[in-house]
Amino acid sequence: MFVPSGNITITLRTTSLADTTLFGTSSRNITVRNIPPTVQARFPISPLPSGVRCSLIVEAVDLDGEVSSYFIDLGDGNQTALLSNASSHAYREAGTYEVEVVATDNLGATGSATVTIVILNRPPRAAVSLPYWYGEQTQAVVLDAFNSSDPEGGGLTYAWNFGDGATGSGPVANHTYAAPAVYVVTLTVTDKHGGTSNATGQVTVLPPKEGSGNGSSLLTAAILVFLVVITAMYLVTQRRLAQQDGAQARKEVPGGRDPAAGQPRSEEE
């Protein structure tokens, strides 16, 4: 049996066994202190990739009353008074966050609990503007990485390997090859947390045109046939790699959810 907190009066009455008309009473005022609520908080899954709902679980009990309100500091600058908002929160940046949950009972007493969650960085996506390019030896090759992106919205750095020993940096690559050949250009993008991703492009450099005649025409036709075959092989390989990467990404996210899918943000402002 729980007695409500506050000031109460206890009265003791004693009656004579020989004469029930004879009795005595004694009273005393006492103060019953309010018992604050107890709080437990946990994350069922940690670590989690950024962008995935954290599913915070909170349990609060008040033995001599009831829990009337909550306050949750999610550790990333977001705060809410609603448990539903906290349980559906998705962290946008990699890092370690300490979450504090405060429960207040009907008489103003508070209890709190803290829990830590680790958020993992998701690597960026590298993309070369043209998956294949061909031209003559005297032409400058211009490629860009503007289609590359970071799922967390951060900045990227760009590194190019042109396949002939030369390298470059920046979102735009401008390079002239010294010899005719088929080159594989590799783009590496890095996000602010050190996550990396690679993409490749194929550059076919043809000999410069000199004179004309059947021999030159046959050479040009042979090169074009070669380009068609190489390009087809490249596209098939890239498609298979993309399918494998997508399957692997789904395995790495708990529950098979796609972290790249947009999720509404429901925290109170």
Beta strands, then each sheet from edge to edge (+ up, - down):
strand 1: 6-15
strand 2: 23-32
strand 3: 38-42
strand 4: 48-49
strand 5: 57-61
strand 6: 67-73
strand 7: 79-80
strand 8: 95-105
strand 9: 110-120
strand 10: 132-136
strand 11: 141-144
strand 12: 156-161
strand 13: 167-169
strand 14: 172-175
strand 15: 181-191
strand 16: 196-206
sheet 1: 1+ 2-
sheet 2: 3+ 5-
sheet 3: 4+ 9+ 8- 6+ 7-
sheet 4: 10+ 16+ 15- 12+ 13-
sheet 5: 11+ 14-
end
